[in-house]
Amino acid sequence: MTQFGRRRMRVLGMLIVLLIALGMLWGLLTAPAQTHNNLFSPLLEVYQRVKTHFYKPENSPDARLLKGAIQGLIEALEDPYSRYLSPDELRQFNEGFDKEVLEEFGGLGMQIEVRDGRLLVVAPLHDTPAFRAGIEAGDWITEINGESTKGIAQEQAVRKLRGPKDTKVTLKVRREDGTEKTFEIVRDIIKIKIVSHSRIANGRVGYIQVYTFNTLTAEDVEKALQDLLTQPLEGLILDLRNNPGGLLHEAIELASLFVDTGAILRVQSRTGSEVYNSKGNRYPNLPLAVLINRGTASASEIVAGAIRDHQMGALFGRRTFGKGVVQTSYELKDGGALLITTAEYFTPKGRRVHENGLTPDVTLEREADVLPRALGWVLSQAGKTCPCVMPSHDRSARAQPSPYLVWFSP
């Protein structure tokens, strides 16, 4: 074979290899679409059979079937925090959120979550009808006005529990120990308090309680710090008990008031990880005790975890409930929305919060014991600054994590 012929054969061989490669690439590019068509063809077939043969056509309008299909897809994720909101449900959701931003609505004053089709009390809000009646964090609400709550949706529960001032609602609850109680509670106008502060121990210690994380939380805590520090202090107490969380950026801003530098939290999504760092602390690093319990959740856990990991304070109380995932909202073309879990967060040292919660440095089951014990430790550290030597772990009474998430406050 001549040199020219050999060259033609090499070129022809290269062309054949190139064509084979292009064919394989085309197959890879088109395979997902074909696979999806095959994968979802049973769904289309079921839809067609239902529309053609189901004996009650009034029960199978397209909008209803579509909503059921979407909800089934979301339920298959087995994630209690992902959910589909129809246009009407989204409107109700936004109205509820707007009421909470305005910090006033008619209701009972407690944070709730639907878990496995059951209605759970995250925490009663301080000085509200639910709080005064004796509703406790961890109560399962089994009946509202004599009607079972089994299978109830979040928005349904909110509508049943909220209402005009001076109207009554009867709740039947099951406690964690299995006992049942019935409460008749009169609704009132619920004004959500953000932050309160005072001096305790004859003015030696500053006490700050944070009730929620909305757009004003970090600003109000900073104002409280400024007011308390107009006079000498030996230490601080930050009370995050029964605080179900809220806005992520407010948690970062608040934690930055106590953490000088470094990570506040680490977020891991399917596309990678991201670290949120402290914005910088301008205040003295006084000995700090953080009070937590089962109602301490989400943004509150971010703050408590960052403070403890940097040894800027110690945790007192009960294990927090462990909500360490992040949800993102996506608007849909039908006017509804998809709320889906998109990431998980960890403390600065990489501790997993989700479903684990935060373990206190000193575990105390009785709420009445938490503040005195924390105050005693703070006073024992008088004259020192943080990073602090943490108190030895007290494991005499271990609390279990609580599996719930907050959406609304009825």
C-alpha positions in Angstrom: 0.0 0.0 0.0 1.3 3.4 -0.9 2.0 6.1 1.7 -1.0 8.1 0.3 -3.2 5.0 0.7 -2.0 4.5 4.3 -2.7 8.1 5.1 -6.3 7.8 3.7 -6.8 4.7 5.8 -5.7 6.5 9.0 -8.0 9.4 8.2 -10.9 7.1 7.5 -10.2 5.2 10.8 -10.2 8.5 12.7 -13.5 9.5 11.1 -15.1 6.2 12.1 -13.9 6.6 15.7 -15.2 10.1 15.7 -18.6 9.0 14.4 -18.8 6.3 17.0 -18.0 8.8 19.8 -20.6 11.2 18.5 -23.2 8.4 18.4 -22.4 7.5 22.0 -22.6 11.1 23.1 -26.0 11.6 21.3 -27.2 8.4 23.1 -26.2 9.8 26.5 -27.9 13.2 25.8 -31.1 11.7 24.6 -31.3 8.8 27.1 -32.6 11.0 30.1 -35.6 12.3 28.0 -36.5 8.8 26.8 -36.0 7.4 30.3 -38.3 10.1 31.8 -40.9 9.5 29.2 -40.9 5.8 30.0 -40.7 6.5 33.7 -43.7 8.8 33.8 -45.8 7.0 31.2 -47.7 5.0 33.9 -48.7 8.2 35.6 -50.2 9.5 32.3 -51.9 6.2 31.7 -53.5 6.2 35.1 -54.7 9.8 34.5 -56.3 8.8 31.2 -57.9 5.7 32.8 -59.3 7.7 35.7 -60.7 10.4 33.4 -62.3 7.8 31.1 -63.6 5.2 33.5 -63.9 6.5 37.1 -67.6 6.4 37.9 -67.8 9.8 39.7 -66.3 12.3 37.2 -67.2 15.1 39.6 -64.5 13.8 42.0 -61.8 13.8 39.3 -61.3 17.4 38.0 -57.9 18.0 36.5 -56.8 20.5 39.2 -57.6 18.0 42.0 -55.8 15.1 40.3 -52.8 17.3 39.6 -52.6 18.4 43.2 -52.9 14.8 44.4 -50.1 13.7 42.1 -47.8 16.5 43.3 -48.5 15.8 46.9 -47.8 12.2 46.4 -44.4 13.0 44.8 -43.5 15.2 47.7 -44.7 12.7 50.3 -42.4 10.1 48.6 -39.4 12.1 49.7 -40.2 11.2 53.4 -39.2 14.7 54.4 -41.6 16.4 56.8 -40.4 19.9 55.8 -40.9 19.7 52.1 -44.4 20.6 50.9 -46.6 21.8 48.0 -48.8 24.8 48.5 -51.7 25.3 46.1 -52.5 28.9 45.1 -55.1 29.2 47.9 -52.8 27.6 50.5 -50.0 29.9 49.5 -52.3 32.9 50.0 -53.2 31.7 53.5 -49.6 31.0 54.2 -48.5 34.5 53.2 -51.4 36.0 55.2 -50.3 34.1 58.3 -46.6 35.2 57.8 -47.7 38.8 57.4 -49.6 38.6 60.6 -46.6 37.3 62.5 -44.4 40.0 60.9 -46.9 42.6 62.2 -46.5 40.8 65.5 -50.2 40.7 66.3 -53.0 38.2 65.6 -56.0 36.5 67.3 -55.3 33.1 68.7 -53.8 31.0 71.5 -50.1 31.8 71.4 -48.2 28.6 70.7 -45.9 27.2 68.0 -47.2 24.1 66.3 -46.0 21.5 63.8 -47.7 18.7 62.0 -45.5 15.5 62.3 -46.5 12.2 60.7 -50.1 13.4 60.5 -50.3 14.5 64.1 -50.4 17.9 65.6 -47.5 18.8 68.0 -46.9 21.8 70.2 -43.4 23.1 69.8 -43.7 25.7 72.5 -46.3 28.0 74.1 -45.4 31.6 73.7 -44.7 33.5 77.0 -47.6 35.2 78.6 -50.3 34.0 76.1 -53.5 32.1 76.7 -51.8 28.8 75.8 -49.0 29.5 78.2 -51.3 30.5 81.1 -53.6 27.5 80.5 -50.7 25.1 81.0 -50.0 23.9 77.4 -46.4 22.5 77.3 -43.8 21.9 74.6 -44.1 18.4 73.4 -47.9 18.1 73.9 -49.7 16.3 71.1 -53.0 17.9 70.3 -55.4 15.0 69.6 -58.7 17.0 69.3 -59.8 20.5 68.6 -63.3 21.3 69.6 -64.1 17.6 69.8 -62.8 16.8 66.3 -59.8 14.5 65.8 -56.6 16.1 64.4 -55.4 12.9 62.9 -54.2 13.6 59.3 -54.7 17.4 59.8 -52.7 19.7 57.5 -50.7 22.7 58.9 -53.0 25.3 57.4 -56.1 23.6 58.6 -54.8 23.5 62.2 -53.9 27.2 62.1 -57.4 28.1 60.8 -59.0 26.1 63.6 -56.8 27.5 66.4 -56.8 31.1 65.4 -59.9 33.2 65.8 -61.4 36.4 67.2 -60.6 37.6 70.7 -62.7 36.3 73.5 -63.9 33.2 71.6 -63.2 29.7 73.1 -61.5 26.6 71.8 -61.3 23.3 73.5 -58.1 21.2 73.1 -57.5 17.6 74.1 -53.8 16.9 74.4 -51.6 13.8 75.2 -48.5 14.4 77.2 -45.2 12.8 76.6 -45.8 10.5 79.5 -49.1 9.3 77.9 -51.5 11.2 80.2 -54.3 13.1 78.6 -55.7 16.5 79.5 -58.4 18.8 78.2 -58.1 22.6 78.1 -60.7 25.2 77.4 -58.8 28.3 76.3 -60.1 31.8 75.5 -58.5 33.4 72.5 -56.8 36.7 72.8 -54.8 39.2 70.6 -51.3 37.7 70.4 -48.6 40.3 70.3 -45.3 38.5 69.6 -42.6 39.9 71.8 -39.2 39.9 70.2 -36.7 40.6 73.0 -36.8 41.6 76.7 -34.0 42.4 79.0 -33.3 43.2 82.7 -30.7 43.2 85.4 -30.7 40.4 87.9 -28.5 39.3 90.9 -28.6 42.8 92.4 -27.7 44.3 89.0 -24.5 42.2 88.6 -25.8 40.1 85.6 -27.6 41.1 82.5 -30.5 38.9 81.4 -31.7 38.9 77.7 -34.6 36.7 76.5 -35.1 36.3 72.8 -38.6 35.0 71.8 -38.3 34.8 68.0 -36.1 35.6 65.0 -37.7 38.2 62.8 -36.3 41.2 61.0 -35.7 43.2 64.2 -34.3 40.5 66.5 -30.5 41.1 66.2 -31.1 44.9 66.3 -33.2 44.6 69.5 -30.6 42.3 71.2 -27.9 44.8 70.4 -30.0 47.6 71.9 -30.5 45.5 75.0 -26.7 44.9 75.3 -26.0 48.6 74.9 -28.6 49.4 77.6 -27.2 46.8 80.0 -23.6 47.8 79.5 -24.2 51.4 80.6 -23.3 50.0 84.0 -20.7 47.4 84.9 -21.7 43.8 84.6 -20.1 40.5 85.7 -21.8 38.4 83.2 -24.7 37.7 80.8 -27.5 35.2 80.4 -29.1 34.7 77.0 -32.4 32.9 77.3 -33.4 31.0 74.1 -35.9 28.6 75.7 -39.2 28.1 73.7 -37.7 30.1 70.8 -38.6 28.2 67.6 -36.3 30.2 65.4 -37.0 32.2 62.3 -34.8 34.1 59.9 -31.3 32.7 59.2 -29.6 36.0 58.6 -30.9 37.3 61.9 -29.4 34.3 63.7 -26.0 35.0 62.1 -26.2 38.7 63.1 -27.2 37.8 66.7 -24.5 35.2 67.1 -21.9 37.7 65.8 -22.7 39.8 68.9 -21.1 37.1 71.0 -18.6 35.4 68.6 -15.6 37.6 67.7 -14.4 35.8 64.5 -14.8 32.5 62.7 -17.7 30.4 61.5 -21.2 30.7 62.8 -22.5 27.7 60.8 -21.6 25.5 57.9 -24.2 24.6 55.3 -24.1 21.6 53.1 -26.2 21.2 49.9 -26.1 18.8 47.0 -23.9 21.3 45.1 -21.3 21.9 47.8 -20.7 23.5 51.2 -20.7 27.1 52.4 -19.5 28.7 55.6 -21.2 31.8 57.2 -18.7 33.7 59.3 -19.2 36.1 62.2 -19.7 39.8 61.3 -17.5 40.8 64.2 -18.2 41.4 67.9 -17.9 44.9 69.4 -18.8 44.1 73.0 -16.9 42.7 76.0 -16.7 38.9 76.1 -18.3 38.6 79.5 -19.1 35.1 81.0 -22.2 34.0 79.2 -24.8 31.3 79.9 -27.3 30.3 77.2 -30.6 28.7 78.4 -32.1 26.1 76.1 -34.9 23.5 76.1 -37.0 21.3 73.8 -38.6 24.4 72.3 -35.2 25.8 71.2 -35.1 25.2 67.5 -33.7 26.2 64.1 -32.2 29.7 64.3 -31.9 29.4 68.1 -29.9 26.3 67.7 -27.6 28.1 65.2 -26.9 30.8 67.8 -26.4 28.4 70.8 -24.2 26.0 68.7 -21.9 28.8 67.5 -21.5 30.3 71.0 -20.7 26.9 72.5 -18.3 25.8 69.8 -16.3 28.9 70.1 -16.4 28.6 74.0 -18.0 32.0 74.3 -20.6 30.6 76.6 -22.1 27.5 78.2 -25.5 25.8 77.5 -27.9 25.1 80.4 -31.2 23.2 80.3 -32.5 20.4 78.1 -31.5 19.1 74.7 -32.9 21.2 71.8 -35.2 19.5 69.3 -32.8 19.3 66.3 -34.1 21.1 63.3 -30.9 21.5 61.2 -32.2 21.7 57.6 -32.8 24.6 55.3 -35.9 25.1 53.1 -36.1 27.1 49.9 -39.4 28.4 48.3 -40.0 28.1 44.6 -42.9 29.8 42.9 -44.8 27.6 40.5 -46.6 28.5 37.2 -50.0 27.5 38.7 -49.6 30.3 41.3 -48.7 27.9 44.1 -45.3 27.2 45.6 -43.0 24.4 46.5 -41.2 24.5 49.8 -38.4 22.0 49.6 -35.5 21.1 51.9 -32.3 22.1 50.0 -29.5 21.9 52.6 -28.4 20.9 56.1 -26.5 23.0 58.5 -23.8 22.1 61.0 -22.2 23.9 63.9 -18.8 25.6 63.4 -17.1 22.4 64.6 -19.1 20.3 62.2 -21.6 18.9 64.8 -24.8 17.6 63.2 -27.9 19.4 64.6 -30.6 17.8 62.6 -32.5 15.1 64.5 -29.8 15.3 67.2 -30.3 18.7 68.7 -27.7 20.3 71.0 -26.7 18.7 74.3 -26.4 21.2 77.1 -23.2 21.4 79.1 -25.4 21.1 82.2 -28.6 19.1 81.7 -31.6 20.2 83.9 -35.0 18.7 83.5 -36.9 21.1 85.7 -37.3 24.5 84.1 -37.3 26.1 87.6 -33.7 24.9 88.1 -32.2 26.3 84.9 -31.9 30.0 85.6 -30.5 29.6 89.2 -27.9 27.0 88.1 -26.9 29.2 85.1 -26.7 32.3 87.3 -24.5 30.5 89.8 -22.0 29.5 87.1 -21.9 33.0 85.6 -21.2 34.6 89.0 -18.5 32.0 89.6 -16.8 33.3 86.5 -16.9 36.9 87.6 -13.8 38.9 86.6 -13.0 36.5 83.7 -13.7 36.8 80.0 -14.5 34.2 77.3 -13.4 32.0 75.7 -14.5 30.2 78.9 -13.8 27.0 80.6 -17.0 25.1 80.2 -18.7 23.5 83.2 -18.4 19.8 83.4 -21.1 17.8 81.6 -24.0 16.8 83.7 -25.5 13.6 82.2 -27.8 12.7 85.1 -30.9 13.5 83.1 -30.8 13.1 79.4 -33.7 14.5 77.3 -34.6 13.1 73.9 -34.7 15.3 70.7 -38.0 16.5 69.6 -38.9 15.9 65.9 -40.8 19.0 64.9 -40.6 22.3 62.9 -42.4 25.6 63.3 -44.4 27.3 60.6 -47.1 29.3 62.3 -48.2 30.5 65.7 -51.9 29.9 66.3 
